Each structure stands twice: as structure tokens, then as C-alpha cells.
Amino acid sequence: MRWLTDPPLDGVSNMARDEALLQLVGQGESPPTLRFYGWTPPTVSLGYFQVFADFERIGPPASELAVVRRQTGGGAILHDIELTYSLVLPHGHPLIGSDGPNGLYNHVHGVVADLLRRHGVPVSRGPVGGGGCSHGGPFFCFERHSCFDLLADGRKLMGSAQRRTAHAVLQHGSLVLGRRFEQQKCAAVRDYTAMDIEGELCGLAERIVFPLPIEMGSFSLAEENLALQLRSKYGDPAWTQRR
């Protein structure tokens, strides 16, 4: 397993990098990869199936932020003060296990939940039978609660979504660290603890891929070139406003 840590990037760059990894891991040209990243400026990411007009109707300040459309489903996310991760694995990878790709939700969220509990965050799981990624419901993802989500005092703290191709799985998700916008109706880690998430990344990466070894790496030239090409897709209004 390879571990990448990016500085905060704009939404177009973040989505282009995730798709580049999905394509090249699926083609066997890149290793299975865990990536941590952030966002600047604050950005709303739309789920693949969401209607762009719904974004225009939510009102400021969120409607005035940068916007990008993800390749994964679910509700919109206002990305600001958070830890975002992506995990890209070829089909048949040991981390997928006997439970299939859905088991990745429970696995990654379970590792994060253990970390948060050690810092006193009262983490619980979403409602049993709440399903997975939904195409309906409130506009913002963090107002939807699935059985895979992490909650704190009944408010969503972390959620994830997937894109599955013929050869690989991309799972990415957001852990909210702090809130600056009224439209973020969710919990945040900083409501409960002042832990330094940057200091926890190494241990978090090791626990997510355990018992496999993991090495810190960097983007290959092929990945950087493909991500650069994909920027034109994610920066194109025809993609963002396609629905």
C-alpha cells in the first residue's frame, strides 16, 4: 500500500487526482493507494446524481462558494475544515475482504471511530437499516444518516461514498474537524477535542491498511499528467451542471 498526503487543493484538483488514481490503479499501473487531503478555498462538492439547480437554490453563503461535481453519489458536501481521504483498491485486494466493497465503509469508519473515542469524542454509528449512499433526501450529505456514517450526539461527523469500476474501487470521505458556515448542520471534532489530526495521520494510515505494510509515496508522473488532463473535465461547467 502507498500513502499520499496532499496539501489543501481546490476542488477541481482534488477530484481530478482521485479519478486519476482510480483509473491507473484499475489498469495496474499504480499501486493500491490511501490519500489524505484538504480543500482550499471552501468548496461544495455535488454528488454525481444531484441536480445543479438545487445547488443554486440553497442560498448564501454556500451557493456563493466554489462548486465541483464528484464521480461518487450521495448528497452535497461543504468542504472546509476537514480531513478528507480516498482509498483506491483493485478488485480482489485483501482490504476489500469477504464483505465486498461495502465492508470498506465499516472498516475505515471503524478505525476512525476508535481514534476519536480515544480522544473523548462520543462516536456512534448511523441508524441500523439506514442504507448506504442515497440519491434522495436532504441536499447536504451531512443531513442524511446511513448505517455506515459516524455520528456524535446524533449529528453526522463522517461519511463516505464509493465509485466502482470494472477493475477498481474508489472510496472517499470527509471527517469534519470544524465549522465556519451556518449551513454545516453537523458535528465537528473540535466540538469535543483539540487533537492534532496531522499528528495522527501516520497511525491512522497504518491502522487502515493493517496488517499490510504501507509506505509514504508521491504521485507518479503518469498520475500527475492524467490528473492534469482530468482537470479540464472537473472544471467544465458542462460536467458540473450536467444534471
C-alpha positions as CSV (number, residue, x, y, z in Angstrom):
1,M,0.0,0.0,0.0
2,R,1.1,3.5,-0.8
3,W,0.2,6.5,1.4
4,L,-0.1,10.0,-0.1
5,T,-0.6,13.3,1.8
6,D,-1.6,16.4,-0.2
7,P,-1.7,20.0,0.9
8,P,-5.2,21.6,0.7
9,L,-6.1,21.9,-3.0
10,D,-9.0,23.3,-5.0
11,G,-12.0,21.1,-5.7
12,V,-11.1,20.5,-9.4
13,S,-7.6,19.3,-8.5
14,N,-8.9,17.1,-5.7
15,M,-11.5,15.3,-7.9
16,A,-9.1,15.0,-10.8
17,R,-6.5,13.4,-8.6
18,D,-8.9,10.9,-7.2
19,E,-10.1,9.9,-10.6
20,A,-6.6,9.6,-11.9
21,L,-5.8,7.2,-9.1
22,L,-8.9,5.2,-9.8
23,Q,-8.1,4.8,-13.5
24,L,-4.4,3.9,-13.0
25,V,-4.9,1.6,-10.1
26,G,-7.6,-0.2,-12.1
27,Q,-5.2,-0.5,-15.0
28,G,-2.5,-2.0,-12.7
29,E,-0.2,1.0,-13.4
30,S,-0.4,2.4,-9.9
31,P,-0.3,0.7,-6.5
32,P,-3.2,0.5,-4.1
33,T,-3.3,3.9,-2.5
34,L,-4.5,5.7,0.6
35,R,-4.6,9.5,0.1
36,F,-5.3,12.2,2.7
37,Y,-6.1,15.8,1.6
38,G,-7.9,19.0,2.3
39,W,-9.6,21.8,0.4
40,T,-8.9,25.5,-0.4
41,P,-10.9,27.5,-1.0
42,P,-14.1,26.1,0.8
43,T,-15.9,24.2,-1.9
44,V,-19.3,22.4,-2.3
45,S,-19.0,19.0,-4.0
46,L,-22.2,17.8,-5.6
47,G,-23.0,14.1,-5.7
48,Y,-22.9,12.6,-9.2
49,F,-26.7,12.3,-9.4
50,Q,-27.6,15.7,-7.8
51,V,-29.4,18.4,-9.8
52,F,-27.3,21.6,-10.2
53,A,-30.4,23.8,-9.8
54,D,-30.7,22.5,-6.2
55,F,-27.3,24.0,-5.5
56,E,-28.4,27.4,-6.9
57,R,-31.5,27.3,-4.6
58,I,-29.7,26.7,-1.3
59,G,-28.8,30.4,-0.8
60,P,-25.7,32.1,0.5
61,P,-23.1,31.6,1.8
62,A,-22.9,28.0,0.4
63,S,-24.3,29.0,-3.0
64,E,-21.5,31.5,-3.4
65,L,-18.7,29.0,-2.9
66,A,-16.7,27.2,-5.5
67,V,-18.6,24.1,-6.7
68,V,-17.5,20.8,-8.3
69,R,-19.3,17.6,-9.1
70,R,-17.9,14.3,-7.7
71,Q,-17.8,11.0,-9.5
72,T,-19.5,9.4,-6.4
73,G,-23.1,9.6,-5.4
74,G,-24.8,10.9,-2.3
75,G,-25.6,14.4,-1.1
76,A,-23.6,17.6,-1.4
77,I,-20.7,18.3,1.0
78,L,-19.5,21.7,2.1
79,H,-15.7,21.0,2.3
80,D,-13.9,23.4,4.6
81,I,-12.1,22.5,7.8
82,E,-11.9,18.7,7.4
83,L,-9.8,15.7,6.8
84,T,-10.7,14.0,3.5
85,Y,-9.4,10.6,2.5
86,S,-9.5,8.5,-0.6
87,L,-8.8,4.8,-0.7
88,V,-8.3,3.2,-4.1
89,L,-8.0,-0.6,-4.4
90,P,-8.2,-3.1,-7.3
91,H,-10.9,-5.7,-7.1
92,G,-9.7,-8.7,-5.1
93,H,-7.5,-6.6,-2.8
94,P,-7.2,-8.1,0.7
95,L,-8.7,-4.9,2.3
96,I,-11.9,-5.5,0.4
97,G,-12.3,-8.8,2.1
98,S,-15.3,-11.2,2.1
99,D,-17.8,-8.4,2.8
100,G,-17.1,-6.8,-0.6
101,P,-16.7,-3.1,-1.2
102,N,-19.4,-2.2,1.4
103,G,-17.1,-3.7,4.0
104,L,-14.7,-0.8,3.3
105,Y,-17.2,1.7,4.8
106,N,-17.3,-0.2,8.1
107,H,-13.6,-0.8,8.1
108,V,-12.4,2.7,7.5
109,H,-15.1,4.3,9.7
110,G,-14.3,1.8,12.5
111,V,-10.7,2.8,12.5
112,V,-11.6,6.5,12.7
113,A,-14.2,5.9,15.4
114,D,-11.6,4.1,17.5
115,L,-9.2,7.1,17.2
116,L,-12.0,9.6,18.0
117,R,-13.1,7.7,21.1
118,R,-9.6,7.7,22.4
119,H,-9.8,11.5,22.4
120,G,-13.2,11.5,24.1
121,V,-15.5,12.0,21.1
122,P,-18.8,10.2,21.8
123,V,-18.9,8.4,18.4
124,S,-21.8,6.2,17.4
125,R,-22.9,4.6,14.1
126,G,-25.8,5.7,11.9
127,P,-29.2,4.1,12.2
128,V,-29.4,0.3,11.5
129,G,-31.1,-0.2,8.2
130,G,-30.3,3.3,7.2
131,G,-28.8,2.0,3.9
132,G,-25.8,3.3,2.1
133,C,-25.3,6.1,-0.3
134,S,-28.6,7.6,-1.2
135,H,-29.7,9.6,-4.3
136,G,-32.5,11.2,-2.4
137,G,-33.0,13.1,0.8
138,P,-31.8,16.5,2.0
139,F,-29.4,18.4,-0.3
140,F,-26.4,18.2,2.1
141,C,-24.9,14.8,2.7
142,F,-24.3,15.6,6.4
143,E,-28.0,15.9,6.9
144,R,-28.5,12.3,5.7
145,H,-27.7,9.4,8.1
146,S,-26.8,6.0,6.7
147,C,-25.9,2.9,8.7
148,F,-22.2,3.4,7.7
149,D,-21.9,7.0,9.0
150,L,-20.2,8.2,12.2
151,L,-22.4,10.4,14.4
152,A,-21.7,12.4,17.6
153,D,-24.7,13.3,19.8
154,G,-27.0,12.4,16.9
155,R,-25.2,14.7,14.3
156,K,-23.2,13.4,11.5
157,L,-19.4,13.6,11.8
158,M,-18.1,11.5,9.0
159,G,-19.5,10.0,5.8
160,S,-18.1,8.3,2.7
161,A,-19.1,7.3,-0.8
162,Q,-17.8,5.0,-3.5
163,R,-17.3,4.7,-7.2
164,R,-16.8,1.2,-8.5
165,T,-15.4,0.5,-12.0
166,A,-14.8,-2.9,-13.7
167,H,-11.4,-3.1,-12.2
168,A,-11.1,-1.0,-9.0
169,V,-13.0,0.8,-6.2
170,L,-12.6,4.4,-5.0
171,Q,-13.9,5.2,-1.6
172,H,-13.5,8.8,-0.4
173,G,-15.0,10.5,2.6
174,S,-14.9,13.5,4.9
175,L,-14.3,13.9,8.7
176,V,-15.5,17.3,9.8
177,L,-12.9,19.0,12.1
178,G,-14.5,22.4,12.4
179,R,-17.4,24.5,11.1
180,R,-17.5,28.1,9.9
181,F,-20.8,28.1,7.9
182,E,-24.3,28.0,9.3
183,Q,-25.3,25.6,6.6
184,Q,-23.0,22.9,8.0
185,K,-25.6,21.2,10.2
186,C,-23.3,18.6,11.5
187,A,-21.0,17.7,14.3
188,A,-17.3,18.6,14.3
189,V,-14.3,17.0,16.0
190,R,-13.4,20.4,17.6
191,D,-16.7,20.4,19.4
192,Y,-15.1,17.7,21.7
193,T,-11.3,17.7,21.5
194,A,-8.4,19.8,20.3
195,M,-6.5,16.8,19.0
196,D,-3.9,17.5,16.3
197,I,-5.2,15.4,13.3
198,E,-1.9,15.9,11.4
199,G,-0.1,14.2,14.2
200,E,-2.5,11.2,13.9
201,L,-2.2,10.6,10.2
202,C,0.7,8.1,10.3
203,G,-1.0,5.9,12.9
204,L,-4.4,6.3,11.1
205,A,-2.8,5.1,7.8
206,E,-1.2,2.1,9.4
207,R,-4.4,1.1,11.1
208,I,-6.5,1.4,8.0
209,V,-4.2,-0.9,6.0
210,F,-3.3,-3.3,8.8
211,P,-2.0,-6.0,8.5
212,L,-0.5,-4.8,5.2
213,P,2.7,-2.7,5.1
214,I,2.4,0.9,3.9
215,E,5.0,3.3,2.6
216,M,4.7,7.1,2.1
217,G,5.0,7.9,-1.5
218,S,4.3,10.6,-4.1
219,F,2.3,10.9,-7.3
220,S,4.0,9.4,-10.3
221,L,4.5,11.4,-13.5
222,A,1.7,9.4,-15.2
223,E,-0.7,10.2,-12.3
224,E,0.2,13.9,-12.4
225,N,-0.3,14.0,-16.2
226,L,-3.6,12.2,-16.1
227,A,-4.8,14.4,-13.2
228,L,-3.8,17.5,-15.2
229,Q,-5.9,16.2,-18.2
230,L,-8.9,15.5,-15.9
231,R,-8.8,19.0,-14.5
232,S,-10.5,20.1,-17.8
233,K,-13.4,17.7,-17.1
234,Y,-14.0,18.8,-13.5
235,G,-13.5,22.5,-14.3
236,D,-16.0,22.3,-17.2
237,P,-19.5,23.8,-16.4
238,A,-20.9,21.1,-18.7
239,W,-19.8,18.5,-16.2
240,T,-20.7,20.4,-13.1
241,Q,-24.1,21.4,-14.4
242,R,-24.8,18.2,-16.3
243,R,-28.0,17.4,-14.3
